[in-house]
Amino acid sequence: LIGAFKTRMDLMAFVPQWFPLHPTLGNFRNAFSATGLRWLANSVLTSVAYTLLTILISTMAGYSLAKKRYPGRQLIFWFFILVMAVPKNSMLVPLFLLVKDLKIVDRYAGLILPFIAWPFGIFLMRQFVQTLPDELFEAAKIDGANELYLFTRIVTPLVVPGIISLSVFAFRDSWNDYFWQLIVLSSTAMKTLPLG
């Protein structure tokens, strides 16, 4: 909050000051200019789209890993645990090359799609779905429920606290992902608010 009233020189000072020496409202004028509003719209669009897609994929994958029985299920789960241990920055170069090959550099898809299968989100939703009793699913299947009904009418309403937690984490991570935005965006019109 204090930094919002500092000039660029005050922000970059070698000896940081707690309070601005020359307070200014210029930062707010820049933020609410036409370019700043475009950056804000880009940030909101990418963060909301990323959050919704992450919730959808994480909830479906968590349901599959928690309640479905198929060969390799535990191996897939441990793979997600292993990927969570890998620092995100170590994956940026190969990920950028993939995004470049797909020709989605400097596009919304390049910001959103590479991270929607978020290992932490899948882990979180698996843990929430795993707490649901199996008898609930068996009773629904006896009554004739198909997989889509089980997922939309039973799993999703019961894991709303997990979905809310995941949405907070996903939105925050997408909004603050400065380094990936710096790598994948080049035009001024596509910049997000943190990058701009």
C-alpha positions in Angstrom: 0.0 0.0 0.0 2.8 2.4 0.9 4.6 1.5 -2.4 1.6 2.6 -4.4 2.4 6.2 -3.5 6.1 6.0 -4.2 7.8 7.2 -7.3 9.9 4.8 -9.3 13.1 6.3 -7.9 11.8 5.8 -4.3 10.9 2.2 -5.1 14.4 1.5 -6.5 16.3 3.4 -3.8 19.3 1.5 -2.5 18.3 2.3 1.1 14.6 1.6 1.1 12.3 4.1 2.8 9.3 3.1 4.8 7.3 6.2 3.8 7.5 7.9 0.4 9.8 10.9 0.3 7.8 12.4 -2.6 4.2 10.9 -2.5 2.5 10.7 -5.9 -0.8 9.7 -7.3 0.8 9.0 -10.7 0.8 5.3 -10.2 -3.0 5.3 -9.9 -3.4 7.4 -13.0 -1.3 4.9 -14.9 -3.2 1.9 -13.5 -6.6 3.4 -14.5 -5.5 4.6 -17.9 -6.8 2.8 -21.0 -3.7 0.5 -21.1 -4.0 -0.2 -17.3 -7.6 -1.1 -17.6 -6.7 -3.5 -20.5 -4.1 -5.1 -18.3 -6.7 -5.5 -15.6 -9.1 -7.1 -18.0 -6.4 -9.5 -19.2 -5.6 -10.4 -15.6 -9.2 -11.0 -14.6 -9.9 -13.0 -17.8 -6.9 -15.3 -17.5 -7.2 -15.8 -13.8 -10.9 -16.6 -13.9 -10.5 -19.0 -16.9 -7.5 -20.6 -15.3 -9.4 -21.1 -12.0 -12.5 -22.6 -13.6 -10.5 -25.0 -15.8 -8.3 -26.0 -12.8 -11.3 -26.7 -10.7 -12.9 -28.8 -13.4 -9.9 -30.9 -14.2 -8.7 -31.2 -10.6 -12.1 -32.3 -9.4 -12.5 -34.9 -12.1 -9.0 -36.2 -11.7 -9.4 -36.3 -7.9 -12.6 -38.2 -8.2 -11.0 -40.7 -10.6 -7.9 -41.2 -8.4 -10.0 -41.5 -5.2 -13.0 -43.6 -6.1 -12.3 -45.5 -9.4 -10.4 -48.8 -9.4 -8.1 -49.3 -12.4 -4.5 -50.6 -12.9 -1.9 -47.9 -12.3 -4.1 -45.7 -10.3 -1.6 -45.5 -7.4 1.3 -45.0 -9.8 -0.5 -42.0 -11.4 -1.1 -40.6 -7.9 2.5 -40.9 -6.9 3.5 -39.3 -10.2 1.5 -36.2 -9.2 3.1 -36.2 -5.8 6.6 -36.4 -7.5 5.7 -33.5 -9.9 4.7 -31.4 -6.9 8.2 -31.7 -5.6 9.7 -30.3 -8.8 10.2 -26.5 -8.7 8.0 -24.8 -11.3 10.9 -22.7 -12.5 12.8 -25.8 -13.7 10.0 -26.6 -16.1 9.7 -23.1 -17.7 12.1 -23.6 -20.6 10.7 -26.9 -21.9 7.2 -25.6 -21.3 7.9 -22.4 -23.3 9.3 -24.5 -26.2 6.1 -26.5 -26.1 4.0 -23.4 -26.1 6.1 -22.0 -29.0 5.6 -25.2 -31.0 1.8 -25.0 -30.4 1.9 -21.3 -31.6 0.1 -19.9 -28.5 2.9 -17.5 -27.4 1.5 -14.1 -26.6 -2.1 -15.5 -26.5 -4.5 -16.2 -23.7 -4.2 -19.9 -24.3 -0.5 -19.7 -23.7 -1.1 -18.1 -20.3 -3.9 -20.5 -19.2 -3.5 -24.0 -20.6 0.0 -25.0 -19.5 -0.9 -25.1 -15.8 -4.5 -26.2 -15.6 -3.6 -29.8 -14.7 -2.1 -28.5 -11.4 -0.7 -31.4 -9.4 -1.5 -29.7 -6.1 -5.1 -29.1 -7.1 -5.5 -32.8 -8.1 -3.9 -33.9 -4.8 -6.2 -31.6 -2.8 -9.4 -32.7 -4.6 -8.4 -36.4 -4.3 -8.1 -36.0 -0.6 -11.5 -34.3 -0.3 -13.2 -37.0 -2.5 -11.5 -39.8 -0.6 -13.4 -38.7 2.5 -16.7 -39.5 0.9 -18.2 -42.8 1.9 -18.2 -45.6 -0.8 -21.7 -46.6 0.4 -23.1 -43.3 -1.0 -21.8 -44.2 -4.5 -23.0 -47.8 -4.3 -26.5 -46.6 -3.3 -26.6 -44.1 -6.2 -25.5 -46.8 -8.6 -28.2 -49.2 -7.4 -30.7 -46.4 -8.0 -29.5 -46.2 -11.6 -27.1 -43.2 -11.5 -24.5 -43.0 -14.2 -21.0 -41.5 -13.9 -22.0 -38.0 -15.0 -24.8 -38.0 -12.4 -22.5 -39.3 -9.7 -19.9 -36.5 -10.4 -22.3 -33.6 -10.9 -25.0 -34.4 -8.2 -23.1 -36.3 -5.5 -19.3 -35.5 -5.7 -19.4 -31.9 -6.6 -21.9 -30.6 -3.9 -20.1 -32.6 -1.2 -16.6 -31.2 -2.0 -17.6 -27.6 -2.2 -15.2 -26.6 0.7 -12.4 -28.2 -1.3 -13.5 -26.4 -4.5 -13.6 -23.1 -2.6 -10.1 -23.7 -1.2 -8.8 -24.7 -4.6 -10.3 -21.7 -6.3 -8.6 -19.3 -3.9 -5.2 -21.0 -4.4 -5.6 -21.2 -8.2 -6.8 -17.6 -8.6 -4.0 -16.3 -6.5 -1.3 -18.3 -8.3 -2.6 -17.3 -11.7 -2.8 -13.7 -10.8 0.7 -13.6 -9.3 2.5 -15.7 -11.9 4.7 -12.9 -13.0 7.6 -15.0 -14.3 5.5 -17.1 -16.7 3.7 -14.0 -17.9 7.0 -12.3 -18.5 8.3 -15.3 -20.6 5.2 -16.0 -22.7 3.9 -12.4 -23.4 5.5 -9.9 -25.6 2.9 -7.4 -26.8 1.8 -4.5 -24.6 -1.9 -5.2 -25.3 -1.6 -8.8 -23.9 0.2 -7.9 -20.7 -1.5 -8.6 -17.4 -1.7 -6.2 -14.5 1.3 -7.6 -12.5 3.5 -7.6 -15.6 2.3 -4.2 -16.8 
